[in-house]
């Protein structure tokens, strides 16, 4: 067997890079969203063993909604990508390109077993640039094909070394083959088909049997005329080992999916639910359709479901001719390859085994799959196609007059494929470009219209998205998902009436309950969301809450494991203040999925409403154990710790707020609460920094401005507090506590009684019953030495708050002072003194007495202003 040279490796790798370098600029599209962006199994916080319990999309295999696609090794490579670059799409695409280059090199090595050096290189070059591979290489989820192909080819190459020079069995390569087959199967299910390829190789290539020879040998043995030849016994032994290993893998695979096939609907694969002979005619017609895509990949489409290929409902349908021609051509190739022993026959039989056997799991012929046609499943079958083309090129090029033409044709084919592949990659740049390119090929697939609508919806272009969703309902009037999309878009456009009508149409299309038949097996799990969406819409009307609850309960009755229904119902019950029922709904959802951080978070919120902070904190902690960067759990658990008033919680609360602002660096609330924690811990410099940060992010941040002013006031930086209070009152002129604090600073520190008086009068204009504002205004009158007015003011304050002892005490002080001044014959207000003091002697006398009085008043005022603690008590509630 000729080895692959470094020049050939570089040539293939360079060609792959040349074809696919533009794929590095593509994002996550179509199935990538579910497999990468929404798949929690990629996150380091998810235990690694979950990869072996969940399907390709991160859904537990035990759940009925699971797709049952078990590919843990592929998901493991996604997880490694995430470890190095998180959700940077370029790194995922780069690894796919590298894996494709590896497959090309291995394929060249395999081709060297059946073709000469030149022809095998031609086959590998064709495989490297074939446009049908763009879905497998440029689509990130296509990595399952790439990895499975690597192990499949490696398993086959290992098996070819299982026969020694003396035709004895070499067991290590067989053991390695079994391991590699298992690895291929853990990357994608079709990997197990390499066992069939190995069997074909062993019987028709290694042992050199033709079909007539094989039949004759078996017949001779059955008649007892001859025993098994030694070579045949060895072959049987090897094949028995392979078959038993394969059966064990199949048994394990069946156990993993718990003997349940995934739930598919007629929208995924219309022929699968059709009657005889429509089902058989359609599935057989799909074989020439796939062959044509390999032969002429000019019109490629990312989605061939729904009405893309109309059903073949009659024997007189002209498309049956294509099926007939396909089977005739395939039969002729098989007849040629199985009847003769020459090299050409061996090449053709191996090419056919690579085309047919890996395609069987996706053919729909033996069991239904979730698609009609999928270009990525042609990745391995295209190897056989490329071998056939290269073999044909070899035969033609050996004829002298056709040699140049054959080289010209193969060069043109390679160039055409390369250009087509390069341009096809751009279609995968975004979901919008991908699905609009698909609509150019097929306008009868409602799913494509829906997906273009989804892409526009993600751009918040709801009006244009609605046109595509409505077109989907026209293309496929019974498409439940399309009507749901219409309803959701109307809701986004604030057209609630139209949204409800669309949801009701979708609901009317749901299959009716059949007694004795399990509902979950007849409807796509996502279609049950129509009940959730409709309930979420009508519960905005408080008079229809019970109606919404009925819809949630109806969804649960149809599918008792419908987790989202429990979650949504829990939210509704919380809104209805049915806290115990809400708790029970979330606990039921947790029985279905204990790894859902959002569920633990929602349950914590219920416990907060139930006034059980300790239980709430436990559930917040559960959420953070599952997702350490769960933003809402970080914020609310830290807030709960802060509000507990227990200093032992403050360091952890601080850490959680810091993690939160890392996740949400533009959310001023995170920085504000860090500032409040710092204030509690008397870390004034840090508190000031965090408050300033919060105000910088959110101009006019009410609580941050007030608490920063309060911080300055408590730190004896009253001058710094005033501009902050001015900014607060500019944005929030009705902020009473801000006016109280400003008035207090003006009166006690700036000696600006006029300014303080304006603050307190402004409070009373807004709220005449405000005791604190009224009392402070009384103090201002006392400062102005207008004792009668201060007395009247305090009397009015006492009427407002008869139980406030400090008001009563201050009124007593004012009255005592007034009595003393009256007994001494002194005026009771500064206005009277100014009016009566006209003569020099009188002025001097008054002035002499006033000095003593002023000292006395200052003492009284100091006692009266002891009320600062009360002000701070009220202010601290902001």
RABELQUI-V469898 format. One line per field, one symbol per residue. phi: phi as a letter, one per 40 degrees, with the letter a starting at -180 (. if undefined). A space follows every 50 residues. Layout:
phi: ???
//
This chain:
phi: .ccccccccccccccccccbccccccbcbfcdcccbcccccccdccdccc ccbbcdbgcdcccccccgcbbcccccccccdcccbfbccdcccccccccc ccdccccccccccbbcccccccccccccbcccccccccccccddcccccc ccccccccccbcbcdcgccbcdccccdccccccccccadcdccccccccc ccccbccgcbcccccccccccccgcacccdcccccdcccccccccccccc cccccccffbcccbbcccadccbccccddccccccccccccccccbccbb acabcfcdbdccbacccccccccccccccccccccccccbbcdccccccc cccccccccdcbcgcbacbcacbbccccccdccccccccccccccccccd cbccccccccccccccccccccccdccccacccccccccccabbbccccc ccdccccccgccccdccccccccccbdccdcccccccccdcccgbccccc cccccdccccdccbdgbccccbacdccccccccccccccccdcbcccccc ccccccccacbcdccccccdccccccgcccccdcccccccccacbccccc ccccccccccgbcccccccdccccccadbccccdccccccccccgcdccc cccccccccccccbcbcccccccccccccccfcccccccccccccccbcg cdccccccccdccccgbccccccccccdcccbccccccccccccccccbc fbccccccccccccccadcccccccccccddcccgbcccccccccccccc bcccccccccccccccccccccccgcccacccdccccbcccccccccccc cccccccccccccccccdcccccccccc
//
